[in-house]
Amino acid sequence: MKAMILAAGKGTRVRPLTYELPKPMIPVLGKPVMAYLIEHLALHGVADVMINVSYLHQKIQDYFEDGHRFGVNIGYSFEGDIVDGNIVPHAVGSAGGMRKIQDFSGFFDETTIVLCGDAIIDLDITRAVKEHKEKGALASLVTMQVPMDKVSGYGIVVTNSEGRIISFQEKPTQLEARSNWASTGIYIFEPEVLDLIPSGSEFDIGSDLFPLLVQRGLPFYAIQHPFNWIDIGVVSDYWLVMQQMMQGFFPSMPIPGKQVRPGVWVGLNVHIDWEHTQIEGPVYIGSGSHIDKNTRIVGPTWINNGCHLQRDTTVIRSILFDYTRIAQGYAIEDRIVCGEYCVDRNGRMMHMDDDNCDIIWTDAREKVVYPQNYAYARL
């Protein structure tokens, strides 16, 4: 069995997290979202994985390389051009990306599972493919119920008593939605599906391919198996997922690092003034980070590698991306700090240079000159 991961989008709904990272590279418990997907595919015997890339493609390729450390073979299909010496991403649609690969190499020569690269799943892929084949499906779509007020963010399906899809709506309004069974971005395709996708043009799986399958009455089925689906659709989803993971909602995904106190995990090479610092777990403090005296950290809080909390700072239920320094005396609560941007749990965004910004943060790699009597109490 083969797989393709869709990773060419810009991730506009999770900005500012994706200003400097492609969406599949957003870290969850210190590891890119897509790494969990590839590991899960390997567990189910998938040997060959194609990834279509476009926006910030090099960050994906530099991390995953040829896939050998994940136990799979990884190939890439870049979507874009070089204009005046600059790389210009140009995604051709999820189905268009499949057809581009097929026209180039004929990759889709057997049953292939296609997944969006921005969710974490524990679906029994082997069982899902077995059901797909038993039904004689040309295409299958793994679905899950979502609240009615969330349907506008998903493809919505209606099935008959046999599970055959008779209606597909791409991101309908709540009033338009004919059900609340949503596409999870997990598809199973037979090679013949590729013949329905035009070459050399933008074509989307949800907006174009699935309505075409319904229109032509082809064997298109929904698979409704129970499984965990951790979808990072918007910033508030990401914040909530990290909160839940750190509270142990997903036992199969433990917090990494060394637990040095109840509810407190650290990476290597961490400097913390333990005597004068208050930490209420669950809290993770990444490698190379340092925490000054009179600092208060309240979990669930995730502090990535190389961060610096200066004296008298407070961090509550927040996520700090790599190399974030929170300036002395400032407090953040229910926020994500990512590079030059800070965003609250509801998606309200600020830039570090905004006049109305209520906190100060900088790059922790910038040198700070300390007083001569300044010292750390080391772990």
Protein Blocks (a to p, Z undefined) as FASTA:
>chain_A
ZZdddfkbgolmlccklmmbcfklpcgehiafklmmmmmmmmnopabdcdddfehklmmm
mmnmnolmnopacddddedddeehiacdddebjklmmmmmmmmnomamcccddddfkbcc
fbdfklmmmmmmmnopabdcddddddfklmmmpccddddfkopafbdcehiafklpgbfc
dcehiacddfklmmmpcghiacdfklmmmmmmmmnopacddddddddddddfbfmlmmmm
mmmmmnopammlccehjdfbghiacdehiacdfklcccdddddddehiacdehiacdddd
dddehiacdehiacehiaddehiacdehiacehiacehjbccdfkopacdfkbmklcbdc
ddfkbccdddfkbccddZZ
